[in-house]
Amino acid sequence: MIETLVKGKGPIVDHEKLDVYHIAIEFVILSDAIIEHIPLRREYLSDQLQRAALSISLNIAEGAGEYAIDEKVRFYRMAKRSATECAGILDVCQKLQLLDEQKYIKGRDLIVRIVSILVKMALAEKLIGKGQAEARARAEARDCSFERSLIFIIVY
């Protein structure tokens, strides 16, 4: 999937390597099709869906480009929140009979996939970050012990 979406673009950016980003773009396209059929008197739903759908992919992209683990996780969590907001909007649209069952099911499927991947990504990043912090702490403890040993040897 990734190769076909970035083929011919040259070097790819970090977020383009993520399947979840491409799924989020697929949801933006679906939400655009849904919005086309929402009547003007329900424009508040169109606006909210459009903003929240776009926010998913933009936060994934921003998080993928971030080096600081806490910031990366924060962007993935914001993308997840936008995805669950979209799920709520889809529910409202479905209850108001503003979208057909096929689009509702497809939208929910994409959202569930996005949310589950983002949760796993955020947890994995936190574990990696925790592992790096623990490794750094162990290294600092070793360095500190080594320096104390040297000081002890030099003084005595």
N, C-alpha and C positions, 0 to 999 in steps of 0.2 A: 504494500500500500504506500509506504513512504517514498519508494523510488519513483512511482508514477506521479506523485504530487509535486516532487521537487526536481524531476527530470528536466534537464536543459537549463537549470537556473545557475549552474556553477556550484561554488561552495555553499554548503547549507549551514543554517544557523541552528543553535542548540535546540530550540523548541521544535524545529522541523523533524528532528529525530524521534520525537515522542508520538506514539500512536494516539495517546489521549488528546493531543493537540489536534490531530486530524479528525478524530471523532467529534471534538468540539466544533470544528469548522463545519463538519457534516450537520451538526445540530443547528448552527447559524443558518445554513441553507434551508433546512427544514422549517425553522422558525420563521424565516422570511416567507416561505410558501404559506404558512399558517396565517401570518399577519395580513397577507393579501386578501384573505377571506373574512377578516374581522371587520364588522361594520364601523363606520366613523363614530357612531355614538358610543362605541366601546374602545375608542382610541387610547384610553388609559391602559388597557390591557396590551395593545399593540406596542405602545411605547415602552412599557415595563418589560415585556418579553424581548423586544429588540435589544434593549440595554443590557439586560441580564444575560442573554445568550452571547452577545459579543464580549461581555465581561469575562466569561468562562475562558475563551481562547486567549484573550489579552493577558489575563492573570497567569495562565499557564506559560505563555511566552515570556512574560517578565520574570516569573519564578525560575524558568529554565536557564535564563541568562544571569541569574544571581549566583554569586560565589558563597556568600555567608549563609550557612545552613539555616539559621533561624529565619532569615528573610525569605529564603527559598520556600521553606515550609509555610510561612505566612502567606505568600502568594498562592500556593497550592490550596491552602485552607480557604482563601477568598474565592478562588475559582470553584471550589466545592460548594461554598455558600451560594454563589450565583447559580450553580447547577440546581441546587435544591429549591431555590427561588423559582427557577424555570419550571420545575416539577409542580410547584404550587400553582403557577399561572396556567399550566396545561390543565390541571384539575379544574380550575375555575372555568376555563374556556370549554372544557368538556361538559361540565354541569350546566353551563349556559347554552349548550348545543351550538357552539361556534366553530367546532372543528369535527371532522369525521373520525370515526373510530380508528381507522387505519393510521392516520397521522398521529392521533393520540398515543396509540400503542408504539409506533415507531419512535416518537419523541420520548416516551417514558423509557423505552429500551436504551436509547442513546444516553439519557441522563443517568440511568442506573449504571451503565458501563463507565461513564465519566466519573461519577462519584466513587465507585469502587476502586478504580485505578488511582484516583487522586488520594484517597485515604491510604492506600498501600504505599504510594510514593512519599507521602508526608511521613508516615511511620518509618519507612526505610531511611529517609534522610535524617530523621531524628536519631535512629539507631546508629547510622554512620557517624553523625555528629557526636553522639555520646561516645562511640568507640574512639573517635579522634581525640576527644577531650580526655578520655581515660588514658590513651596512649601518651598524650602530651604530659599528663600529670605523672605517669610512671617515669617518663624520660626526665622530667624536671626533678623528680625525687632522686633518680639515679645520679643526675648531674650534681645535685645538691650534696648528696652523700659523698660523691667522688671529690667535690671541692672541699668538703669538711675533712675528708681523709687526707687530702694534700696539705691543708692547713695544719692538721694535727701532726703530720710527719715533719713539716717545715719547722713548726714551733718546738717540737721536742727533738 
